[in-house]
Amino acid sequence: MAAKKEKAQATVTLKHIAATIAEAEGLSKKQTESVLGGFVDLIVKHLKKGDRIRIGGLGILQVRHRAARMGRNPATGEAIKIKASKKVAFRAAKDLKEAV
């Protein structure tokens, strides 16, 4: 039985995106990186406040609260208390789902 070869996934960073946008729009890479950095900072700021962020064609980012609960240590089977926490959730837009 032959092992299935998986294609290595490329990681695209904010710098790669900035360089591509800069080239397409005729802007400097430094300006574009600055704008994208500001965009990320704004997203973080609004998520900290608890706002929901909707980016058309991409999806929705929001903070979800997880309640405290009981869990088990898989190694010992001992019951442990898991603290309440927050997590960032992303729900993809229909256009993105269809494109992928």
Rosetta blueprint (number, residue, H / E / L):
1 M L
2 A L
3 A L
4 K L
5 K L
6 E L
7 K L
8 A L
9 Q L
10 A L
11 T L
12 V L
13 T L
14 L H
15 K H
16 H H
17 I H
18 A H
19 A H
20 T H
21 I H
22 A H
23 E H
24 A H
25 E H
26 G L
27 L L
28 S L
29 K H
30 K H
31 Q H
32 T H
33 E H
34 S H
35 V H
36 L H
37 G H
38 G H
39 F H
40 V H
41 D H
42 L H
43 I H
44 V H
45 K H
46 H H
47 L H
48 K H
49 K H
50 G L
51 D L
52 R L
53 I E
54 R E
55 I E
56 G L
57 G L
58 L L
59 G E
60 I E
61 L E
62 Q E
63 V E
64 R E
65 H E
66 R E
67 A L
68 A L
69 R E
70 M E
71 G E
72 R E
73 N L
74 P L
75 A L
76 T L
77 G L
78 E L
79 A E
80 I E
81 K E
82 I E
83 K L
84 A L
85 S E
86 K E
87 K E
88 V E
89 A E
90 F E
91 R E
92 A E
93 A L
94 K H
95 D H
96 L H
97 K H
98 E H
99 A H
100 V L
